[in-house]
């Protein structure tokens, strides 16, 4: 889940958090928790193509690649 990462704020604003998961069951748990907490969330896609954005020279994952493409996905995955 990404709350105030720059990419999420740009895409969704400050009123809700972005959730990245391939699991429908986990997303349902997030939905239930968000309702109980009174916090808004929005499911964002995460696909295999995003893995290329996370490849780095010195580490297994990079959480801020060149430019701003898919930045919430990169930050949330690492």
N, CA, C and O atoms as a DFTB+ gen file, in Angstrom:
312 C
 N C O
     1  1       0.855      -1.169       0.000
     2  2       0.000       0.000       0.000
     3  2       0.896       1.224       0.000
     4  3       1.881       1.290       0.736
     5  1       0.549       2.177      -0.820
     6  2       1.289       3.434      -0.882
     7  2       0.358       4.565      -0.474
     8  3      -0.744       4.692      -1.008
     9  1       0.790       5.370       0.454
    10  2      -0.067       6.449       0.926
    11  2       0.374       7.795       0.373
    12  3      -0.350       8.413      -0.408
    13  1       1.537       8.246       0.766
    14  2       1.967       9.580       0.366
    15  2       3.177       9.556      -0.554
    16  3       3.887      10.557      -0.649
    17  1       3.435       8.446      -1.233
    18  2       4.517       8.482      -2.210
    19  2       4.125       9.483      -3.290
    20  3       2.946       9.637      -3.607
    21  1       5.105      10.148      -3.840
    22  2       4.830      11.208      -4.814
    23  2       3.944      10.768      -5.955
    24  3       3.041      11.503      -6.354
    25  1       4.183       9.586      -6.488
    26  2       3.392       9.104      -7.615
    27  2       1.931       8.873      -7.269
    28  3       1.049       9.137      -8.086
    29  1       1.671       8.382      -6.065
    30  2       0.281       8.159      -5.653
    31  2      -0.414       9.491      -5.456
    32  3      -1.566       9.653      -5.859
    33  1       0.266      10.446      -4.842
    34  2      -0.343      11.770      -4.641
    35  2      -0.637      12.419      -5.987
    36  3      -1.684      13.045      -6.156
    37  1       0.270      12.279      -6.941
    38  2       0.029      12.850      -8.268
    39  2      -1.170      12.170      -8.927
    40  3      -2.024      12.835      -9.514
    41  1      -1.226      10.849      -8.828
    42  2      -2.287      10.102      -9.502
    43  2      -3.623      10.131      -8.789
    44  3      -4.666      10.208      -9.437
    45  1      -3.611      10.070      -7.457
    46  2      -4.855       9.917      -6.710
    47  2      -5.168      11.071      -5.770
    48  3      -6.277      11.156      -5.242
    49  1      -4.212      11.952      -5.557
    50  2      -4.414      13.028      -4.599
    51  2      -4.114      12.552      -3.192
    52  3      -3.684      11.417      -2.991
    53  1      -4.341      13.421      -2.218
    54  2      -4.024      13.101      -0.827
    55  2      -5.197      12.472      -0.085
    56  3      -5.076      12.144       1.095
    57  1      -6.322      12.300      -0.758
    58  2      -7.523      11.815      -0.072
    59  2      -7.601      10.297       0.028
    60  3      -8.441       9.772       0.759
    61  1      -6.737       9.580      -0.695
    62  2      -6.797       8.123      -0.631
    63  2      -5.436       7.514      -0.898
    64  3      -4.532       8.161      -1.426
    65  1      -5.316       6.245      -0.518
    66  2      -4.062       5.510      -0.689
    67  2      -4.196       4.550      -1.865
    68  3      -5.292       4.092      -2.187
    69  1      -3.078       4.256      -2.493
    70  2      -3.048       3.290      -3.580
    71  2      -2.666       1.916      -3.051
    72  3      -1.760       1.792      -2.227
    73  1      -3.355       0.891      -3.524
    74  2      -3.064      -0.490      -3.124
    75  2      -2.655      -1.265      -4.368
    76  3      -3.351      -1.243      -5.383
    77  1      -1.521      -1.950      -4.280
    78  2      -1.066      -2.780      -5.393
    79  2      -0.997      -4.217      -4.908
    80  3      -0.212      -4.537      -4.015
    81  1      -1.813      -5.083      -5.489
    82  2      -1.775      -6.498      -5.150
    83  2      -2.365      -7.298      -6.299
    84  3      -3.276      -6.842      -6.990
    85  1      -1.838      -8.488      -6.490
    86  2      -2.413      -9.416      -7.461
    87  2      -3.408     -10.352      -6.800
    88  3      -4.003     -11.191      -7.476
    89  1      -3.597     -10.230      -5.518
    90  2      -4.461     -11.126      -4.752
    91  2      -5.819     -10.480      -4.482
    92  3      -5.905      -9.465      -3.791
    93  1      -6.864     -11.067      -5.022
    94  2      -8.211     -10.562      -4.754
    95  2      -8.580     -10.719      -3.279
    96  3      -9.280      -9.881      -2.710
    97  1      -8.099     -11.804      -2.670
    98  2      -8.389     -12.040      -1.253
    99  2      -7.745     -10.967      -0.379
   100  3      -8.381     -10.445       0.536
   101  1      -6.480     -10.636      -0.663
   102  2      -5.806      -9.592       0.096
   103  2      -6.484      -8.247      -0.139
   104  3      -6.624      -7.457       0.794
   105  1      -6.904      -7.978      -1.365
   106  2      -7.584      -6.715      -1.655
   107  2      -8.875      -6.610      -0.859
   108  3      -9.218      -5.531      -0.375
   109  1      -9.585      -7.704      -0.720
   110  2     -10.817      -7.683       0.070
   111  2     -10.518      -7.358       1.533
   112  3     -11.283      -6.645       2.183
   113  1      -9.404      -7.883       2.050
   114  2      -9.011      -7.545       3.423
   115  2      -8.696      -6.052       3.537
   116  3      -9.080      -5.410       4.515
   117  1      -7.998      -5.501       2.543
   118  2      -7.728      -4.062       2.531
   119  2      -9.032      -3.268       2.472
   120  3      -9.176      -2.265       3.170
   121  1      -9.978      -3.707       1.648
   122  2     -11.267      -3.010       1.554
   123  2     -12.000      -3.005       2.887
   124  3     -12.542      -1.977       3.294
   125  1     -12.021      -4.124       3.559
   126  2     -12.688      -4.202       4.863
   127  2     -12.000      -3.302       5.883
   128  3     -12.662      -2.595       6.642
   129  1     -10.666      -3.331       5.898
   130  2      -9.913      -2.496       6.834
   131  2     -10.126      -1.011       6.545
   132  3     -10.249      -0.204       7.466
   133  1     -10.169      -0.658       5.255
   134  2     -10.347       0.764       4.921
   135  2     -11.722       1.262       5.353
   136  3     -11.860       2.401       5.799
   137  1     -12.728       0.421       5.222
   138  2     -14.069       0.807       5.674
   139  2     -14.109       0.979       7.185
   140  3     -14.705       1.929       7.694
   141  1     -13.475       0.059       7.897
   142  2     -13.449       0.161       9.361
   143  2     -12.691       1.405       9.811
   144  3     -13.077       2.052      10.784
   145  1     -11.628       1.734       9.114
   146  2     -10.799       2.883       9.490
   147  2     -11.342       4.204       8.953
   148  3     -10.919       5.271       9.397
   149  1     -12.270       4.142       8.005
   150  2     -12.774       5.367       7.395
   151  2     -11.774       5.993       6.440
   152  3     -11.823       7.197       6.188
   153  1     -10.871       5.188       5.911
   154  2      -9.851       5.659       4.969
   155  2     -10.164       5.119       3.574
   156  3     -10.540       3.956       3.425
   157  1     -10.010       5.954       2.567
   158  2     -10.293       5.548       1.192
   159  2      -9.053       4.938       0.546
   160  3      -7.931       5.396       0.764
   161  1      -9.277       3.901      -0.248
   162  2      -8.191       3.273      -0.993
   163  2      -8.646       3.033      -2.430
   164  3      -9.840       3.033      -2.729
   165  1      -7.659       2.828      -3.315
   166  2      -7.938       2.543      -4.729
   167  2      -6.936       1.501      -5.210
   168  3      -5.730       1.643      -5.005
   169  1      -7.438       0.470      -5.841
   170  2      -6.554      -0.583      -6.341
   171  2      -5.892      -0.142      -7.640
   172  3      -6.556       0.285      -8.584
   173  1      -4.576      -0.256      -7.664
   174  2      -3.788       0.070      -8.845
   175  2      -3.282      -1.224      -9.478
   176  3      -3.080      -2.216      -8.778
   177  1      -3.078      -1.223     -10.780
   178  2      -2.595      -2.446     -11.434
   179  2      -1.129      -2.697     -11.108
   180  3      -0.363      -1.769     -10.848
   181  1      -0.766      -3.942     -11.128
   182  2       0.641      -4.313     -11.043
   183  2       0.824      -5.553     -11.910
   184  3       0.258      -6.613     -11.645
   185  1       1.620      -5.389     -12.939
   186  2       1.802      -6.439     -13.938
   187  2       3.275      -6.785     -14.094
   188  3       4.151      -6.077     -13.597
   189  1       3.530      -7.865     -14.779
   190  2       4.907      -8.304     -14.994
   191  2       5.753      -7.231     -15.673
   192  3       6.954      -7.151     -15.419
   193  1       5.156      -6.409     -16.528
   194  2       5.899      -5.358     -17.225
   195  2       6.539      -4.369     -16.248
   196  3       7.545      -3.740     -16.576
   197  1       5.968      -4.228     -15.063
   198  2       6.525      -3.299     -14.086
   199  2       7.838      -3.796     -13.503
   200  3       8.617      -3.002     -12.977
   201  1       8.097      -5.099     -13.587
   202  2       9.341      -5.644     -13.037
   203  2      10.572      -5.028     -13.702
   204  3      11.587      -4.821     -13.036
   205  1      10.505      -4.733     -14.994
   206  2      11.646      -4.117     -15.687
   207  2      12.004      -2.760     -15.085
   208  3      13.169      -2.363     -15.109
   209  1      11.018      -2.045     -14.547
   210  2      11.266      -0.734     -13.948
   211  2      11.997      -0.853     -12.621
   212  3      12.564       0.126     -12.137
   213  1      11.991      -2.042     -12.026
   214  2      12.586      -2.229     -10.709
   215  2      13.964      -2.865     -10.750
   216  3      14.583      -3.047      -9.701
   217  1      14.459      -3.206     -11.923
   218  2      15.776      -3.824     -12.027
   219  2      16.859      -2.783     -11.787
   220  3      16.802      -1.674     -12.318
   221  1      17.841      -3.155     -10.983
   222  2      18.911      -2.218     -10.670
   223  2      20.276      -2.833     -10.876
   224  3      20.406      -4.049     -11.017
   225  1      21.289      -1.994     -10.892
   226  2      22.667      -2.441     -11.045
   227  2      23.244      -2.963      -9.730
   228  3      23.980      -3.950      -9.725
   229  1      22.917      -2.310      -8.622
   230  2      23.576      -2.623      -7.354
   231  2      22.657      -3.303      -6.348
   232  3      23.094      -3.624      -5.243
   233  1      21.415      -3.527      -6.698
   234  2      20.494      -4.152      -5.752
   235  2      19.501      -5.021      -6.510
   236  3      19.418      -4.972      -7.738
   237  1      18.761      -5.804      -5.768
   238  2      17.752      -6.652      -6.402
   239  2      16.582      -5.837      -6.914
   240  3      16.030      -6.147      -7.970
   241  1      16.193      -4.804      -6.189
   242  2      15.063      -3.956      -6.564
   243  2      15.449      -2.492      -6.476
   244  3      16.264      -2.104      -5.638
   245  1      14.871      -1.695      -7.329
   246  2      15.060      -0.251      -7.303
   247  2      13.707       0.366      -7.001
   248  3      12.714      -0.012      -7.624
   249  1      13.635       1.308      -6.060
   250  2      12.333       1.892      -5.747
   251  2      12.136       3.277      -6.329
   252  3      11.120       3.918      -6.059
   253  1      13.082       3.750      -7.119
   254  2      12.875       5.019      -7.816
   255  2      13.709       5.006      -9.087
   256  3      14.907       5.291      -9.062
   257  1      13.082       4.681     -10.162
   258  2      13.776       4.586     -11.441
   259  2      13.858       5.916     -12.142
   260  3      13.416       6.929     -11.599
   261  1      14.414       5.937     -13.339
   262  2      14.487       7.179     -14.095
   263  2      13.094       7.667     -14.475
   264  3      12.242       6.877     -14.882
   265  1      12.874       8.928     -14.345
   266  2      11.568       9.489     -14.686
   267  2      10.533       9.157     -13.633
   268  3      10.870       8.712     -12.536
   269  1       9.259       9.377     -13.972
   270  2       8.196       9.153     -13.001
   271  2       7.266       8.025     -13.415
   272  3       6.222       7.841     -12.789
   273  1       7.602       7.274     -14.434
   274  2       6.721       6.201     -14.878
   275  2       6.578       5.117     -13.817
   276  3       7.572       4.552     -13.362
   277  1       5.343       4.830     -13.424
   278  2       5.008       3.777     -12.470
   279  2       5.694       3.929     -11.114
   280  3       5.951       2.927     -10.447
   281  1       5.991       5.141     -10.696
   282  2       6.723       5.336      -9.443
   283  2       6.013       4.774      -8.219
   284  3       6.708       4.256      -7.345
   285  1       4.684       4.830      -8.078
   286  2       4.083       4.220      -6.886
   287  2       4.295       2.714      -6.871
   288  3       4.495       2.122      -5.810
   289  1       4.253       2.096      -8.038
   290  2       4.449       0.649      -8.101
   291  2       5.855       0.282      -7.694
   292  3       6.059      -0.693      -6.971
   293  1       6.823       1.048      -8.145
   294  2       8.214       0.777      -7.780
   295  2       8.423       0.963      -6.291
   296  3       9.065       0.130      -5.652
   297  1       7.904       2.021      -5.733
   298  2       8.104       2.309      -4.307
   299  2       7.414       1.273      -3.435
   300  3       7.967       0.860      -2.416
   301  1       6.223       0.849      -3.813
   302  2       5.488      -0.114      -3.003
   303  2       6.066      -1.503      -3.078
   304  3       5.955      -2.264      -2.117
   305  1       6.684      -1.860      -4.194
   306  2       7.212      -3.209      -4.370
   307  2       8.518      -3.426      -3.636
   308  3       8.832      -4.562      -3.282
   309  1       9.284      -2.389      -3.395
   310  2      10.612      -2.603      -2.810
   311  2      10.567      -2.644      -1.300
   312  3      11.602      -2.817      -0.656
